[in-house]
């Protein structure tokens, strides 16, 4: 059985002999936040930001103790330290292990979404890649994937697109790739009244909206046996008991049922309804025995039954209101016993002497009978909304990518080699990793000017140059395919990524790009939206984690305006 712990991207490194019973396997988390909590021996506290409960001084002391660096609270320094350590793991790992955000049934595509670049590392560099995908992550086709790739980053991190979206169809040359479809209770959950929870795309928006989660954090979501729930927050309070049983059924009590989670959910899961179903014992539908009111003390269950009896009959409910109203003139407040827990610091408010039903009847008497005729609304102003003029794709792409930290330089085809040579000379770069052929760029010209070009990956190379067959204007995204002569490492390993793009290859949307290219023609495709980034330490944005810290796009436009 595959563990349901929230560890999305891993690198596995073998220690000791490669064969024999004495082999030991070391598993290293490669997401910065996951790496931090792994070093601390903790579980993640959030689906998207695993180390959000820690401060920079916590990370500084941890890295001083575990990695041997001088104590510092400088977030870029801490991030760069993790980059150096994990870079060695990436380059020497025997196996890369990753999750899968979405799988496309029509094309057999695996889609992995990251901002730091660790997902691309573990699927590209090791000779063996093992992907674990929950069976509910499948979408029918590429159009549906395009929709999900819009919903997920917007709801998770308020981005139009994540920095890196890896689309994998085949193993890369010399690589093995294995897919493990994970059930682990999903089939049972699908046939239960909690099946709507399988719509979840793990964006974490319900956690961010939930007032209870924001107060408690993920480590407070415990099972009866004291273990931390694999999935916390509102969705976790449904998924954890639904997949793993009644040990986590009481998590549904940690909710105010305010509905904020439903409002925030991008796929419109009715979480308050599902939480009530877990409370009513629906989590046990996937097990052998039903337990109604899971997680509620017996005395509370009896109290709720009495309340349900009174609330379901209008005569009894009205009698209870009038009886409690008599207490208004006798007491200043209604005390709660301390043994209830709430009574230690809270008291019940006094009921109104005159119930709402009585006050409503009095109000109707004062205002007269309702005529039943709807009020006439004033005529709306006769103004037609002016259509926003369609923007130039080049301008839109340039604006979007620049906002993401990328750099766009407009050039004509004659000036392109000179511009790139000048940039490399300014940075003191004499060796680059390139594709075998880049439309619009004469690689022989670079060699003739003293630049050593090679297609093989090398961690010491400072810059990589790739072509870009297509780009997306509305998100500033580059479509970079891999395959023979097009190493994906050229856009991944170096500190600087230089991309060559023609203006005519810029498309309005991701759907347009997917409709033009067949995914089966490429082993893998990287969708790149800006330089690598993270905010896992105190939500401080830091540029340049596992992938390049700089992205420079040379945009070839031979129009008269250039």
N, C-alpha and C positions, 0 to 999 in steps of 0.2 A: 504494500500500500504506500502511495506517495504521500509525504507529509504535507499538510495544508498550511504550514507556516508561511508568512508573507516574506519570502526571500525570492525576489524576482530574477536577479542576475547573479550568477556565481562563476567562479573559476575554480577548477579542481586541479590540484597539483600533486603528483605522486611523489612520496618521499621514500627513500630506500630502494631496494631492488625492484625492477619492473615486473618480476614474476616471483612466484613462490608465496608461501603462507605468511612470510614476514612483511608483506607489503602494507604500507600505511597510506591512507588517503587524507590529504589536507584539503578542506573546503574553505575557500576564501570569498567573502562577500565583496562585491566590486562597486556597488552603488556607495557613494560617500557616506550617506546616513546609515545604511546597513552595515558598512564596514566599521563605523564608530560603535554602533550598539553591539556588534559581534565582539569587538575588542573589550567591551565592558561586560560581556557575558549576559546581555539583556535581550529581551524581545523588542521588536519595533513597537512604537506607540501610535503610529499613524500609517495608513496605507501608502500615502504619497510622500510624506516627510517623516521617515522613521525615527530621526533623532530630534524632533521638534521640542521634546521635553528637556533638552540639555542646553546649557549656556556655553559660550565660547571658553570660559575658564575651565569648565568640565572637560572639554575636548583638549585644551592646552595641557592640563595635568595628565590626561590619558595618554596623549602622544609623547609626553616627556617620559612617562613610565614605560610604555610599551614599545615606542619607536626610538627612544634614546635621544630626542632632540631637546635643545634648551627650551624652557617654558616660555610660551608666547600666547597671547590672545589675539594675534593678528590673523584674521580669517583667511586672507589669500595665502599667507605662509603655511597655515595648517592645511589648506586645500592642496597646495603644491607638494607638501610632504606626502600626503596620501597619494597624490598622482605618481610621485617617484616610486613609492613602494609598490603600488598596484601595477604600474607599468611593467615592472620586472615579472610580476605574476602573469600578466597577460602574455608576455613574450615567451614564457617558459612552461605555461600550463599544458597539460596533456589533454584535458577535456574542458570544454566550455559548456556550462549548464545555464539555460535561460528559461524564463517563462515565455508566454505568448499572449499578447494583448488581444489579437484577433486572428482567426483563421478564415480563409476564403475558400468555400467549398468548390466554386466553379473552376478555380485555377490552381488549387492546392497551395496557395500562398500563406506563409506564416508572417505575421506582422508584429514587430517589436518596437515599442515607443520609449525613447529615453531623451533626456536633456544633456546628460554628462558625456555620453558616448560609450559607456561601459557595455550596453547591449550590443553595439556594433563590434566592440572588441572581442567579447566572448563568443560571438557567432562567426567572426572572420579569422582570427589569428590561430586558435588551437586547431590541431588536426582532426579533432572529433568534436562535434557539436550535438548536444542532447537538449531537445526542447520539450518542456512540459506544458501541456495546454488543457485547461478545463474544457470539457466537452460542450459547455454552454457558450464558449467564445466564438463559435462558428457564425459567419454571415454568408448569405447566398452568393454575392458577386462583388465586383470591384466598385460598383456604384454605391452599394451599401457600406463598403469599407470606407469610401470617401466621406460618407455621412458620419460614420463613427469617428473618423480621424478629425472631424470638425468638432464633434460633441466632446470627446474625451479631453483634449488639452484645454478647451475653453472652461470646462467645469472643474478640471483638476488644478490648473495653474494660471488660468486666465490668459492663455496663449491662443493665437489662431491656429498654430501648428507647433508641435514639439520640435526641438532642435533636430533630433534624429528620428526618422521613421524608417526602419529596416524592413524591406519586403523580400522574403526568401522563398525561392521556388526549388532550387536544386543545391546539392553540395557544391562548394567552390572546387576548382581543380586541386586534386590531392587531398580532399577533405571527405570525412564521413559525416553524415547527418542523420539523426534518429529523432523521431517524434513519439512522445508518450502521451496518449489521450487519457486524461484523468477523470474517472467517475467519482469514486470515494464518497458515495452518498448522493450524487447528483440525480441519478435515475430515480431514487426513492423520493427525493425532494420534488422532482418534476411531476410525480403522480400524487403529490400532497396538495393541501390548500395553501401552501407557502411557495408554490412554483413560480410566482411572480418575482421572487427574489433572484431567480436565475437570469433576469434581464440585466442585472447589475454589471456595469462596465468598469468597476473599481476606480472611479474618479476621485472618491473621497469627499465630494461636495456635501453629502449629508452629515459627515463628521464635522466639517467646518461650520455648518449651520446649526448643529445641535447644541443647545445651551448646557445640557448635561455633560456631553463629551468635552466641551470647551472647559468645563470646570474640573473634570475628573482625569482626563487624558486616557489613553488606551490601556495603560497598565492596570487601571481600576476595574476592567471588565474581566472578572474571575469566574471560573466554574465552581461547582460545589466542592470539588476536590482542591481548590486553591490555585489551579493552573490558569495562566493568562490565556484568554480567548484568542484564537488565531486571527479572527476578524472582530474589531471593536466597533463602537458607535452604533447608530440606528440600524444600518444594514447588517452589521456584525451580530446584533442582537436577534436577527432573524436567520442569517446564514449559519452562524456557529451552532445554534441548537438544531437547525434544520439538517445540517450535514453531519454533525458529531453527536447529536443526542441531547437528552434532558439534563446532562451535566451543566450545560450552559443555558438552560431554559429561563433561569431567573434573570438573565440579562435584559429581558424584555421589560422588567419592572423599572429599569434605570432609564425611564423616559417620561417626559411630561405630556406626551401626545399632543404637542403644540402644533404639529404639522409643518414645521420649518424644513424638515428633511424631505417631505414630499414636494414642497415648493422648489427646493434646490435641485432635486433629482432631474438630470437631463433626459432620462428615459421614462420618467413619470411613474416610478414604482410607488404604489400606495403604501408607504411604510407604516403609518399609523394603523391601518387595517391589518397589516401583517403582524405588527407588534401585539395587537389585541388577540390575534389568532394564536400566537405563541403563548400568551398569558392564559388562553383558554385551553391549552394543551395540544395545539396543532403540531408542535415540534415532535411529539411522540407518535404522530401518524407514520413517520418514517422508521419508527422502532417497533417493538412488539407489544407495548403496553401504553395506554393513554393516561396521562396525568393532567387533569384539569387544574387550572390555577397554579401552574408550575412556578415555584419561587415565592409563593405567597404563604405566610403563616396561617395556621388553621383558624385562629381567632379572627383574622382579617377575612378569610373566606366566609365564615359564618356571618360576619357583619355585612359583607357584600350581598349575601343571599337575602338577608333581612331588608337591606336597602332596595334590592331588586324587586322584592315582593311589594314593598310600599310604593316604589316608583312606577310599577306597572299597573297600578289601580288608582284612578284619579281621585276617588273618594278617600282612600287611605292617605294619599299624598297630600291632599288638601287638609285633612285632619292633622297630619304631622306638622304642616306649616303653621296652622293656627295654634297648636299646642306649644311649639317652640317659640312662637311669637309672644306668648305670655311671659317668657323668661326675660324679655327685653327690659321691662321695668324693674326686674328683681336683681339682675346681675350686671356687672360692668364688662365682663368677658366670660367666655366659656373655657375653663382650664382643661388642659389635656393631661392625663397621668404621665409621669416621667417614664414609666416602663414602656410607653409606646415609642420612645425615641424622639418623636416630634415634640413631646411635652417638655423636653429638657430646655427648649429655647423658644417655643411657639405656643400660641393660644388660638383657639377657634374664634372667628369673629361672631358677634351676636347676630341672630337672624332678625330680619325686619319685623316690626310689630304688625305691619299690614303687608301680606304677600303680594307679589307682582300681579297675580290674576285680579285681585280686588282693586289694586291701583289702576289697572288697565281698564276695568269696567267703569271706574270713576272718571277716567280720562275720556272715554267714549261719551259719557253723559255730559261732560263739560263742553266738548267740541261738537256735539250733535251727531246725528247719524251720517254714516258715510254714503254718499250718493252713488258710489260705484263707478263714477266717470273718471277716467284717468286725466291727470293734469296735462294741459297743453304746453308742450315745450316751445320755447321761442324758435322761430325758423333759423336754421343755421345760415351763416353768411355764405353768400354765393361766391366762393373762391375756389378755384381749381389749383390743386397742388402742382407746382412746377416740377417736372421731371428733372432729376439730377443728371446733368450731361455725362455721358460715358467717358471715363477717363482713359487717357493713353496708357496702354499696358506697360510701356517702358517706364513712364513716370510712376505708375502705381507700384511696379516691382521695385524700383529704386527706393521709393519712399518706405515700403514695407521692410526691405532687407536692411536699409540704413537704420531704421528704428530698432532692429534686432541686434545691432552691433556690427553688421557687415559693411563692407566698403564696395561701392560700385563706381567704376571708371568707364566712361563712354569713349570709345576709340573707333577709328576706321581700320579696315583690314591691313592697310599699309603701315600704320603706326603701331600695331599691336606688338610685334617682336621688340621694337625699341622701347616701348613702355614697360614690358615685362623685364627686359634686360636692365633697364634703369632701376626698377624696383629691387631686383636681385642684387645689383651692385650696391645700392644704398644700404641694404641689410647685410652685406658681406657674405652672401650665399653663393657658393660655387658648385654645389651639387644638389640636384633635385630628382625626385621620383616622378615619373610622368607616364601617361598612357602611351602606347606605341604610336597612336595617331590621334591628333587633336585637330578637328576641322577649324581652319582659320589660322592655325599656328604652325610655322615651319620649325620643327625641332632641330633640323640641321643648322638653322641659323643660330640657335642657342649654343650648339656644340662649337660652331665656328667662332663664337665670341667667348670661348673659354668656360662655358657652363657644362659640367659633366651631367649627362642625363642617363637615367636607368629606370627600368620598370620594376626591378626587384625591391621588395620592402627592406628598409634599413632604419632602425630606430634612431640612428644618429643624424639622419637627413632632416634639415630644418624646414624644407618647403616641398610641397607636392603640387603638381599641375594636372588638372583634369579637364576634359571637355564636359559640356552640359547639353545633352540633346533637347532638353525641354525645361521650362521653369513655370512657376505659378505666380501670376501677378498679385492676386488678392492676399497671398500669405508670404511672399518673398522667398519661395521655396525652390530649391534646385533639384532636378530629377537626374540622379547620377547612377547609371547602370554599371554593374560589374560583369566580369567575364574575361575571356581570352583577350589579352592586350589592354584590358581596362581594369587594372588592380584597384579594388576598393580601398586598399591601404593608402593609396596616394592622397585620398581625402580624409584620412583618419589618423595615421601615425605622426606625420610631421606637425610642427607647431603652427605652420602657416599653410593654409589651403588656398591655392590660386585656381580659379575656375574661368574658363573661356566660354562665353555664351553669345549666340546671335540674337539680336532683337526680334527677329522673325520667329524664334522658337519660344517666345514668351506667350503663355496661354492664360486665359482669364481665370480658370478654376482647376482644381485637382481632377474633377470629373472629366474635363476636356483632355487632360494629359492621359488619364487612364483609358479613355476611349481611343486614343491614337496609338498607344503602345500595347503590345501583347506581353504580359508578364512572363509567359512561358519562354520567351526568347532570351531571357537573362537568368543566370543562376540566382542573382540577388540585385536589388536596387536600393540605393540609399536616398531618401528624401531629406535634404539638408536645409535647415532654416536658421542661418546664423552660426556664430561660433559656439563651441561647447560651453555650457554654463551649469551652475548649481546654486542652490540657496539652502542647503541642508544644515548649515551651522547658523543658528539664530536668524534664519530667513534672510541672511545677507547675500545678495547676488554677487557671485564671483565668476568671472569669465575665464575659460580655459581650464578644463578639468582633464578628462581622459582624451578628448578629441582636440582638434586645433583651437588655439585661442584667438586666431585671426582668420577671417574669411575675406578674400579679395576677389571680386568678380569683374572681369574685363568684358564689357558689353560691346560687341561689334555692331555698329550701326552705320551703314554707308549712305544714309540719307543726307540731304543738303544741310540739315541742322547741326550736324556734328562738326 
